[in-house]
């Protein structure tokens, strides 16, 4: 649904609605209540962003082709959400969407604000690792302000991972799975990762920043050759490119749908388990303090992974998880 569109976004929306004819500068000016000089500036901005807009001094402007970019004007046009993505802050290039989103969250921006970039120079993964984020992918961070205790913040990672895997499978016809706690795999190769960061007081969350990276429309050549057996991209798997705008729209809509169920986390978990790569398998967990091997049997209500080790069930909230072998596969 279209709400809170800026004037620049409204110009693009009008051009899309009238692609079969020209819109005069005067008509655009009257519709938006701005000067014709402002309209000219908006048109130039869109051209610089890659849109092909035909113009004539006598008849006005007409949109010929759109651009393959992630401008808010594009994403918000057909975005069907109430909260998530109603404010989108766009960068062609950024150090880290999570770092920028945290600063914005601390300054008090609205819940649902999204920071998105065409490319990250210092994308962040878990444990301070760098996350390769070249052109052609989806690199975004979403600001949430749930009314929950800090101990339940990991629920945001479950929401994001479920939204990502459902969007990937819907739009690219692959069979992606979720590897606990925060990776999306195709086969046994990583195609997406999540980093959730928090600002909180003792008893309540102030904000959560959920960073998401999806390897979409680029080849494996962007990664170091040593990673080619560990990572993949949608383009590499399918040989086809997916509309990034449609992907982001579908992803944000899924996030909102699942986020509205936050207080019914059991329902979220049941849906999440259907896509689990981890449950029902023998896994090795390296939690810094120790390394254990056991059967991943379930997810606790607080988000912990339940692992059966020597007839005892242990809870893990973090750690590096690797698959030992295919035994004990429950089909989840």
Buried (B, 14 or more C-beta within 10 A) or exposed (E): EEEEBEBBBBBBBBBBEBEEEBBBBEBBBEBBEBEEEBBBBBBEBBEEBEBEBEEEEEEBBBBEEBBBBBBBBBBBBEBEBEBBBBBBBBBEEBBBBBBBBBEBBEEEBEBBBBBBBBBBEEBBBBEEEEBBBBBBBBBBBBBBBBEBEBEBBBBBBBBBBBBBBBBBBEBBEBEBBBBBBBBBBBEEBBBBBBBBBBBBEEEEBEBBBBBBBBBBBBEBEBBEEEBEEEBBBBBBBEEEBBBBBBBBBBBBBBBBBBBEEBEEBEEBBEEBBBBBBBBBBBBBBEEEEEEBEBBBBBBEEEBBBBBBEEEEEBEBEBBEBEBEEEEBEEEB
